[in-house]
Amino acid sequence: MLLRVLLYALLFYFVYKLVFDMIIPVYKTTKKIKKEFREMQGHMNEQMNQQQSSSQQPNAKNSAPKKSASDYIDFEEIK
């Protein structure tokens, strides 16, 4: 009878240690890493959108550059 109570107490202790020393910290760490990963992805998406919007604005202005007469260089054909 006493041996059975000690075995149950020991089993309860190991289950308690497993849950509170291993399972709960792993769960919290996983949750924290997922949250930080989502935040990092959000920051990267914001930076990509800013880069795309800033790179599209100058391209729209320079898409049709005007050529002046001074830009043309005449050359002679060599035979």
PDB file of N, CA, C and O in Angstrom:
ATOM      1  N   MET A   1       0.818  -1.186   0.000  1.00  0.00           N
ATOM      2  CA  MET A   1       0.000   0.000   0.000  1.00  0.00           C
ATOM      3  C   MET A   1       0.873   1.267   0.000  1.00  0.00           C
ATOM      4  O   MET A   1       0.656   2.174  -0.803  1.00  0.00           O
ATOM      5  N   LEU A   2       1.840   1.318   0.889  1.00  0.00           N
ATOM      6  CA  LEU A   2       2.747   2.462   0.970  1.00  0.00           C
ATOM      7  C   LEU A   2       3.591   2.568  -0.299  1.00  0.00           C
ATOM      8  O   LEU A   2       3.861   3.667  -0.782  1.00  0.00           O
ATOM      9  N   LEU A   3       4.003   1.427  -0.831  1.00  0.00           N
ATOM     10  CA  LEU A   3       4.780   1.414  -2.066  1.00  0.00           C
ATOM     11  C   LEU A   3       3.955   1.968  -3.229  1.00  0.00           C
ATOM     12  O   LEU A   3       4.487   2.701  -4.063  1.00  0.00           O
ATOM     13  N   ARG A   4       2.694   1.636  -3.296  1.00  0.00           N
ATOM     14  CA  ARG A   4       1.820   2.116  -4.357  1.00  0.00           C
ATOM     15  C   ARG A   4       1.661   3.637  -4.266  1.00  0.00           C
ATOM     16  O   ARG A   4       1.685   4.311  -5.296  1.00  0.00           O
ATOM     17  N   VAL A   5       1.504   4.184  -3.083  1.00  0.00           N
ATOM     18  CA  VAL A   5       1.374   5.627  -2.886  1.00  0.00           C
ATOM     19  C   VAL A   5       2.672   6.327  -3.290  1.00  0.00           C
ATOM     20  O   VAL A   5       2.642   7.376  -3.934  1.00  0.00           O
ATOM     21  N   LEU A   6       3.801   5.748  -2.913  1.00  0.00           N
ATOM     22  CA  LEU A   6       5.093   6.334  -3.308  1.00  0.00           C
ATOM     23  C   LEU A   6       5.282   6.303  -4.822  1.00  0.00           C
ATOM     24  O   LEU A   6       5.788   7.268  -5.395  1.00  0.00           O
ATOM     25  N   LEU A   7       4.892   5.231  -5.467  1.00  0.00           N
ATOM     26  CA  LEU A   7       5.000   5.153  -6.928  1.00  0.00           C
ATOM     27  C   LEU A   7       4.092   6.183  -7.601  1.00  0.00           C
ATOM     28  O   LEU A   7       4.500   6.826  -8.569  1.00  0.00           O
ATOM     29  N   TYR A   8       2.867   6.343  -7.099  1.00  0.00           N
ATOM     30  CA  TYR A   8       1.973   7.360  -7.657  1.00  0.00           C
ATOM     31  C   TYR A   8       2.529   8.762  -7.428  1.00  0.00           C
ATOM     32  O   TYR A   8       2.450   9.608  -8.319  1.00  0.00           O
ATOM     33  N   ALA A   9       3.075   9.012  -6.275  1.00  0.00           N
ATOM     34  CA  ALA A   9       3.671  10.315  -5.975  1.00  0.00           C
ATOM     35  C   ALA A   9       4.868  10.577  -6.891  1.00  0.00           C
ATOM     36  O   ALA A   9       5.038  11.688  -7.392  1.00  0.00           O
ATOM     37  N   LEU A  10       5.681   9.568  -7.103  1.00  0.00           N
ATOM     38  CA  LEU A  10       6.834   9.700  -7.994  1.00  0.00           C
ATOM     39  C   LEU A  10       6.381   9.922  -9.434  1.00  0.00           C
ATOM     40  O   LEU A  10       6.946  10.756 -10.142  1.00  0.00           O
ATOM     41  N   LEU A  11       5.377   9.189  -9.861  1.00  0.00           N
ATOM     42  CA  LEU A  11       4.831   9.365 -11.207  1.00  0.00           C
ATOM     43  C   LEU A  11       4.251  10.767 -11.368  1.00  0.00           C
ATOM     44  O   LEU A  11       4.488  11.430 -12.377  1.00  0.00           O
ATOM     45  N   PHE A  12       3.493  11.212 -10.372  1.00  0.00           N
ATOM     46  CA  PHE A  12       2.931  12.559 -10.414  1.00  0.00           C
ATOM     47  C   PHE A  12       4.042  13.604 -10.480  1.00  0.00           C
ATOM     48  O   PHE A  12       3.912  14.582 -11.215  1.00  0.00           O
ATOM     49  N   TYR A  13       5.125  13.425  -9.736  1.00  0.00           N
ATOM     50  CA  TYR A  13       6.249  14.352  -9.746  1.00  0.00           C
ATOM     51  C   TYR A  13       6.891  14.422 -11.133  1.00  0.00           C
ATOM     52  O   TYR A  13       7.182  15.514 -11.621  1.00  0.00           O
ATOM     53  N   PHE A  14       7.112  13.283 -11.766  1.00  0.00           N
ATOM     54  CA  PHE A  14       7.730  13.269 -13.096  1.00  0.00           C
ATOM     55  C   PHE A  14       6.824  13.907 -14.144  1.00  0.00           C
ATOM     56  O   PHE A  14       7.298  14.626 -15.024  1.00  0.00           O
ATOM     57  N   VAL A  15       5.534  13.646 -14.051  1.00  0.00           N
ATOM     58  CA  VAL A  15       4.592  14.272 -14.990  1.00  0.00           C
ATOM     59  C   VAL A  15       4.576  15.781 -14.774  1.00  0.00           C
ATOM     60  O   VAL A  15       4.576  16.546 -15.739  1.00  0.00           O
ATOM     61  N   TYR A  16       4.563  16.214 -13.518  1.00  0.00           N
ATOM     62  CA  TYR A  16       4.594  17.638 -13.182  1.00  0.00           C
ATOM     63  C   TYR A  16       5.857  18.296 -13.751  1.00  0.00           C
ATOM     64  O   TYR A  16       5.780  19.347 -14.386  1.00  0.00           O
ATOM     65  N   LYS A  17       7.009  17.678 -13.522  1.00  0.00           N
ATOM     66  CA  LYS A  17       8.281  18.228 -14.031  1.00  0.00           C
ATOM     67  C   LYS A  17       8.294  18.264 -15.554  1.00  0.00           C
ATOM     68  O   LYS A  17       8.779  19.228 -16.146  1.00  0.00           O
ATOM     69  N   LEU A  18       7.772  17.235 -16.184  1.00  0.00           N
ATOM     70  CA  LEU A  18       7.719  17.190 -17.649  1.00  0.00           C
ATOM     71  C   LEU A  18       6.869  18.328 -18.188  1.00  0.00           C
ATOM     72  O   LEU A  18       7.268  19.014 -19.129  1.00  0.00           O
ATOM     73  N   VAL A  19       5.713  18.529 -17.603  1.00  0.00           N
ATOM     74  CA  VAL A  19       4.805  19.567 -18.093  1.00  0.00           C
ATOM     75  C   VAL A  19       5.376  20.959 -17.854  1.00  0.00           C
ATOM     76  O   VAL A  19       5.421  21.775 -18.775  1.00  0.00           O
ATOM     77  N   PHE A  20       5.808  21.237 -16.641  1.00  0.00           N
ATOM     78  CA  PHE A  20       6.211  22.601 -16.298  1.00  0.00           C
ATOM     79  C   PHE A  20       7.654  22.934 -16.649  1.00  0.00           C
ATOM     80  O   PHE A  20       7.993  24.112 -16.758  1.00  0.00           O
ATOM     81  N   ASP A  21       8.504  21.952 -16.828  1.00  0.00           N
ATOM     82  CA  ASP A  21       9.893  22.231 -17.178  1.00  0.00           C
ATOM     83  C   ASP A  21      10.192  22.021 -18.658  1.00  0.00           C
ATOM     84  O   ASP A  21      11.227  22.476 -19.146  1.00  0.00           O
ATOM     85  N   MET A  22       9.299  21.336 -19.384  1.00  0.00           N
ATOM     86  CA  MET A  22       9.599  21.058 -20.776  1.00  0.00           C
ATOM     87  C   MET A  22       8.489  21.496 -21.713  1.00  0.00           C
ATOM     88  O   MET A  22       8.745  22.255 -22.648  1.00  0.00           O
ATOM     89  N   ILE A  23       7.288  21.050 -21.496  1.00  0.00           N
ATOM     90  CA  ILE A  23       6.212  21.292 -22.450  1.00  0.00           C
ATOM     91  C   ILE A  23       5.794  22.761 -22.480  1.00  0.00           C
ATOM     92  O   ILE A  23       5.681  23.341 -23.560  1.00  0.00           O
ATOM     93  N   ILE A  24       5.567  23.367 -21.336  1.00  0.00           N
ATOM     94  CA  ILE A  24       5.132  24.765 -21.296  1.00  0.00           C
ATOM     95  C   ILE A  24       6.218  25.713 -21.823  1.00  0.00           C
ATOM     96  O   ILE A  24       5.885  26.598 -22.611  1.00  0.00           O
ATOM     97  N   PRO A  25       7.498  25.583 -21.436  1.00  0.00           N
ATOM     98  CA  PRO A  25       8.519  26.471 -22.019  1.00  0.00           C
ATOM     99  C   PRO A  25       8.666  26.312 -23.533  1.00  0.00           C
ATOM    100  O   PRO A  25       8.870  27.299 -24.240  1.00  0.00           O
ATOM    101  N   VAL A  26       8.563  25.088 -24.032  1.00  0.00           N
ATOM    102  CA  VAL A  26       8.657  24.880 -25.481  1.00  0.00           C
ATOM    103  C   VAL A  26       7.474  25.549 -26.173  1.00  0.00           C
ATOM    104  O   VAL A  26       7.648  26.164 -27.225  1.00  0.00           O
ATOM    105  N   TYR A  27       6.288  25.443 -25.607  1.00  0.00           N
ATOM    106  CA  TYR A  27       5.100  26.073 -26.180  1.00  0.00           C
ATOM    107  C   TYR A  27       5.251  27.595 -26.207  1.00  0.00           C
ATOM    108  O   TYR A  27       4.957  28.233 -27.217  1.00  0.00           O
ATOM    109  N   LYS A  28       5.712  28.175 -25.092  1.00  0.00           N
ATOM    110  CA  LYS A  28       5.885  29.622 -25.029  1.00  0.00           C
ATOM    111  C   LYS A  28       6.948  30.107 -26.013  1.00  0.00           C
ATOM    112  O   LYS A  28       6.770  31.131 -26.673  1.00  0.00           O
ATOM    113  N   THR A  29       8.038  29.376 -26.107  1.00  0.00           N
ATOM    114  CA  THR A  29       9.112  29.749 -27.027  1.00  0.00           C
ATOM    115  C   THR A  29       8.644  29.667 -28.474  1.00  0.00           C
ATOM    116  O   THR A  29       8.945  30.552 -29.276  1.00  0.00           O
ATOM    117  N   THR A  30       7.919  28.623 -28.809  1.00  0.00           N
ATOM    118  CA  THR A  30       7.395  28.477 -30.167  1.00  0.00           C
ATOM    119  C   THR A  30       6.451  29.615 -30.505  1.00  0.00           C
ATOM    120  O   THR A  30       6.508  30.170 -31.602  1.00  0.00           O
ATOM    121  N   LYS A  31       5.591  29.962 -29.575  1.00  0.00           N
ATOM    122  CA  LYS A  31       4.645  31.058 -29.786  1.00  0.00           C
ATOM    123  C   LYS A  31       5.383  32.376 -29.983  1.00  0.00           C
ATOM    124  O   LYS A  31       5.011  33.171 -30.846  1.00  0.00           O
ATOM    125  N   LYS A  32       6.430  32.616 -29.188  1.00  0.00           N
ATOM    126  CA  LYS A  32       7.210  33.855 -29.282  1.00  0.00           C
ATOM    127  C   LYS A  32       7.950  33.928 -30.625  1.00  0.00           C
ATOM    128  O   LYS A  32       7.984  34.984 -31.256  1.00  0.00           O
ATOM    129  N   ILE A  33       8.533  32.824 -31.053  1.00  0.00           N
ATOM    130  CA  ILE A  33       9.283  32.803 -32.313  1.00  0.00           C
ATOM    131  C   ILE A  33       8.346  33.038 -33.487  1.00  0.00           C
ATOM    132  O   ILE A  33       8.694  33.769 -34.414  1.00  0.00           O
ATOM    133  N   LYS A  34       7.162  32.428 -33.464  1.00  0.00           N
ATOM    134  CA  LYS A  34       6.193  32.651 -34.541  1.00  0.00           C
ATOM    135  C   LYS A  34       5.779  34.114 -34.607  1.00  0.00           C
ATOM    136  O   LYS A  34       5.664  34.682 -35.693  1.00  0.00           O
ATOM    137  N   LYS A  35       5.556  34.725 -33.446  1.00  0.00           N
ATOM    138  CA  LYS A  35       5.164  36.131 -33.405  1.00  0.00           C
ATOM    139  C   LYS A  35       6.272  37.021 -33.978  1.00  0.00           C
ATOM    140  O   LYS A  35       5.998  37.906 -34.788  1.00  0.00           O
ATOM    141  N   GLU A  36       7.505  36.790 -33.565  1.00  0.00           N
ATOM    142  CA  GLU A  36       8.629  37.587 -34.065  1.00  0.00           C
ATOM    143  C   GLU A  36       8.838  37.367 -35.562  1.00  0.00           C
ATOM    144  O   GLU A  36       9.194  38.298 -36.284  1.00  0.00           O
ATOM    145  N   PHE A  37       8.620  36.145 -36.024  1.00  0.00           N
ATOM    146  CA  PHE A  37       8.777  35.858 -37.449  1.00  0.00           C
ATOM    147  C   PHE A  37       7.729  36.621 -38.257  1.00  0.00           C
ATOM    148  O   PHE A  37       8.040  37.185 -39.306  1.00  0.00           O
ATOM    149  N   ARG A  38       6.485  36.638 -37.765  1.00  0.00           N
ATOM    150  CA  ARG A  38       5.434  37.398 -38.459  1.00  0.00           C
ATOM    151  C   ARG A  38       5.758  38.886 -38.488  1.00  0.00           C
ATOM    152  O   ARG A  38       5.539  39.551 -39.501  1.00  0.00           O
ATOM    153  N   GLU A  39       6.281  39.414 -37.377  1.00  0.00           N
ATOM    154  CA  GLU A  39       6.659  40.828 -37.333  1.00  0.00           C
ATOM    155  C   GLU A  39       7.780  41.121 -38.324  1.00  0.00           C
ATOM    156  O   GLU A  39       7.758  42.143 -39.010  1.00  0.00           O
ATOM    157  N   MET A  40       8.757  40.225 -38.396  1.00  0.00           N
ATOM    158  CA  MET A  40       9.874  40.412 -39.325  1.00  0.00           C
ATOM    159  C   MET A  40       9.378  40.384 -40.769  1.00  0.00           C
ATOM    160  O   MET A  40       9.817  41.187 -41.591  1.00  0.00           O
ATOM    161  N   GLN A  41       8.469  39.465 -41.078  1.00  0.00           N
ATOM    162  CA  GLN A  41       7.912  39.409 -42.421  1.00  0.00           C
ATOM    163  C   GLN A  41       7.155  40.688 -42.743  1.00  0.00           C
ATOM    164  O   GLN A  41       7.231  41.191 -43.864  1.00  0.00           O
ATOM    165  N   GLY A  42       6.426  41.213 -41.770  1.00  0.00           N
ATOM    166  CA  GLY A  42       5.698  42.466 -41.974  1.00  0.00           C
ATOM    167  C   GLY A  42       6.651  43.618 -42.267  1.00  0.00           C
ATOM    168  O   GLY A  42       6.394  44.425 -43.161  1.00  0.00           O
ATOM    169  N   HIS A  43       7.747  43.699 -41.519  1.00  0.00           N
ATOM    170  CA  HIS A  43       8.746  44.752 -41.762  1.00  0.00           C
ATOM    171  C   HIS A  43       9.373  44.590 -43.148  1.00  0.00           C
ATOM    172  O   HIS A  43       9.581  45.573 -43.859  1.00  0.00           O
ATOM    173  N   MET A  44       9.670  43.357 -43.523  1.00  0.00           N
ATOM    174  CA  MET A  44      10.272  43.125 -44.844  1.00  0.00           C
ATOM    175  C   MET A  44       9.294  43.499 -45.954  1.00  0.00           C
ATOM    176  O   MET A  44       9.696  44.087 -46.959  1.00  0.00           O
ATOM    177  N   ASN A  45       8.022  43.168 -45.785  1.00  0.00           N
ATOM    178  CA  ASN A  45       7.020  43.532 -46.791  1.00  0.00           C
ATOM    179  C   ASN A  45       6.882  45.043 -46.896  1.00  0.00           C
ATOM    180  O   ASN A  45       6.750  45.573 -47.999  1.00  0.00           O
ATOM    181  N   GLU A  46       6.912  45.749 -45.764  1.00  0.00           N
ATOM    182  CA  GLU A  46       6.855  47.210 -45.794  1.00  0.00           C
ATOM    183  C   GLU A  46       8.050  47.791 -46.533  1.00  0.00           C
ATOM    184  O   GLU A  46       7.896  48.714 -47.332  1.00  0.00           O
ATOM    185  N   GLN A  47       9.243  47.257 -46.272  1.00  0.00           N
ATOM    186  CA  GLN A  47      10.441  47.753 -46.950  1.00  0.00           C
ATOM    187  C   GLN A  47      10.370  47.472 -48.446  1.00  0.00           C
ATOM    188  O   GLN A  47      10.749  48.316 -49.258  1.00  0.00           O
ATOM    189  N   MET A  48       9.884  46.289 -48.810  1.00  0.00           N
ATOM    190  CA  MET A  48       9.761  45.959 -50.238  1.00  0.00           C
ATOM    191  C   MET A  48       8.785  46.914 -50.916  1.00  0.00           C
ATOM    192  O   MET A  48       9.048  47.389 -52.021  1.00  0.00           O
ATOM    193  N   ASN A  49       7.664  47.196 -50.265  1.00  0.00           N
ATOM    194  CA  ASN A  49       6.683  48.121 -50.843  1.00  0.00           C
ATOM    195  C   ASN A  49       7.261  49.514 -50.980  1.00  0.00           C
ATOM    196  O   ASN A  49       7.013  50.189 -51.979  1.00  0.00           O
ATOM    197  N   GLN A  50       8.032  49.959 -49.988  1.00  0.00           N
ATOM    198  CA  GLN A  50       8.658  51.273 -50.064  1.00  0.00           C
ATOM    199  C   GLN A  50       9.684  51.322 -51.190  1.00  0.00           C
ATOM    200  O   GLN A  50       9.758  52.312 -51.918  1.00  0.00           O
ATOM    201  N   GLN A  51      10.473  50.264 -51.338  1.00  0.00           N
ATOM    202  CA  GLN A  51      11.472  50.236 -52.404  1.00  0.00           C
ATOM    203  C   GLN A  51      10.805  50.216 -53.770  1.00  0.00           C
ATOM    204  O   GLN A  51      11.253  50.892 -54.696  1.00  0.00           O
ATOM    205  N   GLN A  52       9.734  49.440 -53.895  1.00  0.00           N
ATOM    206  CA  GLN A  52       9.045  49.377 -55.179  1.00  0.00           C
ATOM    207  C   GLN A  52       8.401  50.710 -55.522  1.00  0.00           C
ATOM    208  O   GLN A  52       8.458  51.147 -56.672  1.00  0.00           O
ATOM    209  N   SER A  53       7.796  51.356 -54.548  1.00  0.00           N
ATOM    210  CA  SER A  53       7.153  52.638 -54.824  1.00  0.00           C
ATOM    211  C   SER A  53       8.195  53.714 -55.129  1.00  0.00           C
ATOM    212  O   SER A  53       7.967  54.568 -55.985  1.00  0.00           O
ATOM    213  N   SER A  54       9.332  53.681 -54.440  1.00  0.00           N
ATOM    214  CA  SER A  54      10.363  54.683 -54.703  1.00  0.00           C
ATOM    215  C   SER A  54      11.080  54.409 -56.028  1.00  0.00           C
ATOM    216  O   SER A  54      11.531  55.347 -56.685  1.00  0.00           O
ATOM    217  N   SER A  55      11.191  53.159 -56.424  1.00  0.00           N
ATOM    218  CA  SER A  55      11.863  52.864 -57.696  1.00  0.00           C
ATOM    219  C   SER A  55      10.936  53.098 -58.878  1.00  0.00           C
ATOM    220  O   SER A  55      11.419  53.331 -59.986  1.00  0.00           O
ATOM    221  N   GLN A  56       9.648  53.045 -58.687  1.00  0.00           N
ATOM    222  CA  GLN A  56       8.710  53.268 -59.788  1.00  0.00           C
ATOM    223  C   GLN A  56       8.563  54.747 -60.090  1.00  0.00           C
ATOM    224  O   GLN A  56       8.334  55.097 -61.248  1.00  0.00           O
ATOM    225  N   GLN A  57       8.681  55.620 -59.126  1.00  0.00           N
ATOM    226  CA  GLN A  57       8.515  57.046 -59.351  1.00  0.00           C
ATOM    227  C   GLN A  57       9.584  57.621 -60.274  1.00  0.00           C
ATOM    228  O   GLN A  57       9.220  58.316 -61.222  1.00  0.00           O
ATOM    229  N   PRO A  58      10.865  57.382 -60.064  1.00  0.00           N
ATOM    230  CA  PRO A  58      11.862  57.926 -61.004  1.00  0.00           C
ATOM    231  C   PRO A  58      11.761  57.290 -62.389  1.00  0.00           C
ATOM    232  O   PRO A  58      12.004  57.969 -63.387  1.00  0.00           O
ATOM    233  N   ASN A  59      11.417  56.032 -62.477  1.00  0.00           N
ATOM    234  CA  ASN A  59      11.289  55.383 -63.776  1.00  0.00           C
ATOM    235  C   ASN A  59      10.168  55.997 -64.592  1.00  0.00           C
ATOM    236  O   ASN A  59      10.283  56.096 -65.814  1.00  0.00           O
ATOM    237  N   ALA A  60       9.108  56.403 -63.961  1.00  0.00           N
ATOM    238  CA  ALA A  60       8.003  57.023 -64.683  1.00  0.00           C
ATOM    239  C   ALA A  60       8.437  58.373 -65.238  1.00  0.00           C
ATOM    240  O   ALA A  60       8.010  58.758 -66.327  1.00  0.00           O
ATOM    241  N   LYS A  61       9.269  59.087 -64.516  1.00  0.00           N
ATOM    242  CA  LYS A  61       9.747  60.385 -64.978  1.00  0.00           C
ATOM    243  C   LYS A  61      10.761  60.230 -66.113  1.00  0.00           C
ATOM    244  O   LYS A  61      10.773  61.044 -67.037  1.00  0.00           O
ATOM    245  N   ASN A  62      11.598  59.216 -66.060  1.00  0.00           N
ATOM    246  CA  ASN A  62      12.665  59.039 -67.035  1.00  0.00           C
ATOM    247  C   ASN A  62      12.304  58.031 -68.125  1.00  0.00           C
ATOM    248  O   ASN A  62      13.182  57.598 -68.871  1.00  0.00           O
ATOM    249  N   SER A  63      11.048  57.655 -68.232  1.00  0.00           N
ATOM    250  CA  SER A  63      10.691  56.623 -69.197  1.00  0.00           C
ATOM    251  C   SER A  63      10.808  57.123 -70.634  1.00  0.00           C
ATOM    252  O   SER A  63      11.111  56.333 -71.529  1.00  0.00           O
ATOM    253  N   ALA A  64      10.577  58.408 -70.878  1.00  0.00           N
ATOM    254  CA  ALA A  64      10.676  58.952 -72.231  1.00  0.00           C
ATOM    255  C   ALA A  64      11.595  60.167 -72.223  1.00  0.00           C
ATOM    256  O   ALA A  64      11.120  61.303 -72.238  1.00  0.00           O
ATOM    257  N   PRO A  65      12.905  59.940 -72.199  1.00  0.00           N
ATOM    258  CA  PRO A  65      13.811  61.091 -72.180  1.00  0.00           C
ATOM    259  C   PRO A  65      13.821  61.786 -73.537  1.00  0.00           C
ATOM    260  O   PRO A  65      13.763  61.138 -74.582  1.00  0.00           O
ATOM    261  N   LYS A  66      13.895  63.091 -73.504  1.00  0.00           N
ATOM    262  CA  LYS A  66      13.907  63.872 -74.736  1.00  0.00           C
ATOM    263  C   LYS A  66      15.334  63.945 -75.264  1.00  0.00           C
ATOM    264  O   LYS A  66      16.273  64.209 -74.513  1.00  0.00           O
ATOM    265  N   LYS A  67      15.484  63.712 -76.550  1.00  0.00           N
ATOM    266  CA  LYS A  67      16.803  63.796 -77.165  1.00  0.00           C
ATOM    267  C   LYS A  67      16.948  65.164 -77.817  1.00  0.00           C
ATOM    268  O   LYS A  67      16.076  65.625 -78.553  1.00  0.00           O
ATOM    269  N   SER A  68      18.040  65.776 -77.531  1.00  0.00           N
ATOM    270  CA  SER A  68      18.308  67.064 -78.167  1.00  0.00           C
ATOM    271  C   SER A  68      19.314  66.846 -79.295  1.00  0.00           C
ATOM    272  O   SER A  68      19.886  65.764 -79.431  1.00  0.00           O
ATOM    273  N   ALA A  69      19.515  67.850 -80.072  1.00  0.00           N
ATOM    274  CA  ALA A  69      20.427  67.762 -81.210  1.00  0.00           C
ATOM    275  C   ALA A  69      21.861  67.555 -80.747  1.00  0.00           C
ATOM    276  O   ALA A  69      22.661  66.977 -81.483  1.00  0.00           O
ATOM    277  N   SER A  70      22.200  68.002 -79.573  1.00  0.00           N
ATOM    278  CA  SER A  70      23.577  67.869 -79.095  1.00  0.00           C
ATOM    279  C   SER A  70      23.881  66.440 -78.637  1.00  0.00           C
ATOM    280  O   SER A  70      25.051  66.093 -78.469  1.00  0.00           O
ATOM    281  N   ASP A  71      22.869  65.611 -78.433  1.00  0.00           N
ATOM    282  CA  ASP A  71      23.093  64.234 -78.004  1.00  0.00           C
ATOM    283  C   ASP A  71      23.530  63.342 -79.165  1.00  0.00           C
ATOM    284  O   ASP A  71      24.117  62.284 -78.940  1.00  0.00           O
ATOM    285  N   TYR A  72      23.254  63.752 -80.395  1.00  0.00           N
ATOM    286  CA  TYR A  72      23.557  62.930 -81.554  1.00  0.00           C
ATOM    287  C   TYR A  72      24.989  63.206 -82.008  1.00  0.00           C
ATOM    288  O   TYR A  72      25.381  64.353 -82.222  1.00  0.00           O
ATOM    289  N   ILE A  73      25.759  62.124 -82.151  1.00  0.00           N
ATOM    290  CA  ILE A  73      27.135  62.267 -82.620  1.00  0.00           C
ATOM    291  C   ILE A  73      27.214  61.647 -84.009  1.00  0.00           C
ATOM    292  O   ILE A  73      26.922  60.466 -84.194  1.00  0.00           O
ATOM    293  N   ASP A  74      27.608  62.453 -84.969  1.00  0.00           N
ATOM    294  CA  ASP A  74      27.727  61.987 -86.352  1.00  0.00           C
ATOM    295  C   ASP A  74      29.063  61.260 -86.508  1.00  0.00           C
ATOM    296  O   ASP A  74      30.058  61.660 -85.904  1.00  0.00           O
ATOM    297  N   PHE A  75      29.093  60.218 -87.297  1.00  0.00           N
ATOM    298  CA  PHE A  75      30.338  59.502 -87.521  1.00  0.00           C
ATOM    299  C   PHE A  75      30.537  59.284 -89.016  1.00  0.00           C
ATOM    300  O   PHE A  75      29.598  59.306 -89.811  1.00  0.00           O
ATOM    301  N   GLU A  76      31.796  59.073 -89.354  1.00  0.00           N
ATOM    302  CA  GLU A  76      32.115  58.828 -90.751  1.00  0.00           C
ATOM    303  C   GLU A  76      32.344  57.342 -90.946  1.00  0.00           C
ATOM    304  O   GLU A  76      32.878  56.655 -90.075  1.00  0.00           O
ATOM    305  N   GLU A  77      31.938  56.877 -92.076  1.00  0.00           N
ATOM    306  CA  GLU A  77      32.103  55.465 -92.379  1.00  0.00           C
ATOM    307  C   GLU A  77      33.515  55.213 -92.887  1.00  0.00           C
ATOM    308  O   GLU A  77      34.005  55.942 -93.749  1.00  0.00           O
ATOM    309  N   ILE A  78      34.160  54.202 -92.365  1.00  0.00           N
ATOM    310  CA  ILE A  78      35.518  53.879 -92.766  1.00  0.00           C
ATOM    311  C   ILE A  78      35.459  52.716 -93.751  1.00  0.00           C
ATOM    312  O   ILE A  78      34.800  51.706 -93.505  1.00  0.00           O
ATOM    313  N   LYS A  79      36.175  52.884 -94.892  1.00  0.00           N
ATOM    314  CA  LYS A  79      36.151  51.855 -95.923  1.00  0.00           C
ATOM    315  C   LYS A  79      37.409  51.039 -95.932  1.00  0.00           C
ATOM    316  O   LYS A  79      37.547  50.126 -96.746  1.00  0.00           O
TER     317      LYS A  79
END
